[in-house]
Amino acid sequence: MKGLMRLTALVLLAMVGLTACGSLTAEEKSYKAAVEFQEQGKLTEAIAEYGKVLELNPQSVEAYANRGGARADMGEYQMALQDYDQALQLNPEDAKLYLTRANLHSDLGESGKAIEDYSQAIRITPTFSDYYHRRANVYAKLGQEVLALGDYAESIRLSPSVAAIYVDRGKFHGNLNQRQRALDDLTEAIRLDRNNREAYALRAVENAHAGNGAAAQQDLEQAVGLGYDQALLAKTIQRIIARR
């Protein structure tokens, strides 16, 4: 399950060794059961077991964080945020926890809070490009051009071979009617990842805006061949061409 903390595998590995010796504590047994339930998608059971862990050890950052993930997966977003808040109170220098909470804030449309958390993650780990990329996407949604492009540029500087960054920046350039910049980014994304259907679809749209009908058709065919919705993309391109 996506809500599991990154330390879980290591914790479980240690528990396997302890189990062989028959020496798991009550807290460890509940934590192990919770993680297994969560991995199986049995979220109600997982939440209950994490509750037992926290009764025995109210300082368990992993239990709060993982229970928050389970609650988020169940749509219990405010309770999830409460668990993330508690985890961060216990460990305020965990960049991954800030990322997790930021992602949920972003999903809920709480852009300001998402930016604050991404910024905290960047403060703690300033060389991790994904934090800049995600913050850039929030800035882009808010239409904050300078801040968004600055974060996209920094993300690319740190990870120049990640196609997804170019896709998102290309999309943003397109929204700003910066057609050539959008085409450049999307072409680079395709160079890095020949199977990126979103890049082909977006480039098809940009080519249509630029009046490159043949190129738009070629990109449409590539996108559809990779599984993109043909009817939706074709309708979008036809509408753009009709307006020219």
N, C-alpha and C positions, 0 to 999 in steps of 0.2 A: 504493500500500500504506500502511496506517495507521502503519507503523513509521518512515516517512521523517521526517527532521527538517524543521522549517519553513524552514531556510535553503536546502534543496536546490534549489528553483525559482530562487532568485537565483544560486546557484552554477552551475547548468546554463545559465542565461541568459548569464552571463559566459563560460562555456566555449564556447557557440555562437559568440560573437564571436571567441574565440581560435581555434576550429576553422577559421573562415573565413580566418584568417591563417596557419593551419598551425602554430601555436605551442604546442600542448598539451604539457605535460610528461608523463612517464610516470605520475606520481601523479595528475594531472588526468584522463588517459585512463582509468586504472583506476577512479577515482571516478565518472566519467561512465558507464562501462560498468556499474558496480555499481548506480547509481541506476536506470538503464534496466532492468536485470535485475529489480530489486526492484519497479519499477512494473509489470512484466510478470508478476509472481508467480513468477519463476525465482529462488527464494530461495537455493538451494544455490550457484548461480553468483554471485549477489550477494554472499554471504558470502565466497566465495573472492576476489572482486575487492576487497572492503573489506580483506581480509587483505593483499593486495598494497599497498594504499594505506598501511596501517599499518606495513608493512615499510619503506616509503620515508619515511613521516612518522609516527612514533609519537605525535606531539602532535595528531593530527587528531581533534578532539572530534566532528565530524560523522560521521566514519567509525565511531568506536566506537558512537555513538548509533544510527546507522542499522543497523549490524550487529546491535546489540542488538534493534532492532525486527524485523529479519528472523528472528533466532533465536527471539524470542518468538512470531512468527507460525508458526514451525515447531514450537512446543512445547518448544523447548530453553530452558526458563525460567531455570535456574541460570546457564547461559552468557550469556543475555541480561542477567541482573542483573550479572554480572561486567563486561560491556561498559558498562552504565550506570554502574557504580561507577567504572570507569576514566575515562569521560567527565566525571563529576562531580569526580574528583580533578583533572582538567585545567582544569575550569571550574566551580568550586564555587558560583558566583553565578548559575547559569542556572535560573530558576524552571521553565521548561518541561521541563528534564531531570528535576528533582525530581518534577514532575507525572507524567511518563512512568514513572519508577520506582515512584512511589506507586501508580499504576494497576495495575501488574503485581503489586506486593505485595498490593494489595487483592484482585485476581483470585485470588491464591494463598492467600487467607485469612490473610495475615500482617498483621493489623489494626494492631498496634503500630508496625510499620515503615512501613506506609502513612500512619498519622497523623503520624509523624515527618517524612516527606517532604512531605506536604501542608503541614505547619506551616512547613517551610523555604521552600516556594514562597510561602506567605503572608507570611513575613518579608521576602522579596525583593520581592514585588509585592502589597502589602496591599490594593490596590483592585480586584483581579480576583475577581469573585464566584464563578466556577466552582471555585476552590480551596476556598472555604468550603463550597460545595454538596457537593463530593466528600468533604471531611472529615466533614461532617454525616452523610452516608450511612454512613460507617464507624462513627461514634459511634452512629448509630441501630441498626446491626446489633449493636453491643455492649450496647445497652440503656441507654446513658448519656444520659438524657433532657435534663438541663440543658445539657450540652455540645452535643448534637445540635441542640436548638432554638435555642441561641445562634448556631450557625453558619448554620442555615437563615435566621434573622432577618437576619444580616449579609449573607448572599448576596442575599436579597430587597431589602434596603436598597440594595445596589449595583446590582442588576439587577431592578427591580420588574416587568418585563414578560416575564420568562422563565417560561413555564408549567411547565416540568419541575421547577422548584424547588418550586412549590406542590403538584405531584403527589406528590413524594417526602415533603414535610412532611405532606401530607394522609394519605399511607399510614402514616407514623409515628404521627400522631395516632390513626389507626384502630387501630394495634397497641396503643396505650395506652388504648384504649376511650374516647377523647375524641371522641365521635361528632359533636357539633356543630362542633367545630374542624376535624375532618376534612372534613365537608361544606362548610364555608366555604372551605377551601383548594381542594378539588376543583372547587367552583363557580367560583372565581376562575381556576383553570387552564383551565376550559372557556371562560370569557369571553375569555381571552387566546388560546386555540387551540381553535376549534370542531371541529377534526378530530383531537383528542387522544383516541384510543380508550381508552387506559389510564385517563385521567381519568374518562371515562364509566363504564368497568367498575368502577373503585374506588368511584365515587359510587353506582353501583347496589348494591354490597355494603353501603356505609354506610347507604343508604336502607333496605335490608332489615333491618339491625341496628336501625334507628330505628323500624321498623314501618311505613314508608312504602311499602307494596307497589306502588301504582300508579306512584309515582316511580321505584322500583327497576326496574319493567318498562320504563318509558320509557327509562331510561338503558341498560338491557340492549339494547334495540332499537337505540339509537344506537351503542353499542359494536360490536354485531354488524354493523351497516351499514357500519362503518369497518374491518371485518376481524377483530374479536376472536372468539375461539373460543366459539361459542354454547353448545355442550354443556357445556363447562367452567364458564362463567359461570352458566348456568342451574342447574347442579347445586349450585354454591356458594350461590346465592341460596335455592334450595329447602331446602338443609340449614340455613341460618340461620333461615329462616321456621319450619321444623319445630321448632326449638329454643326458639322464643319462647313 
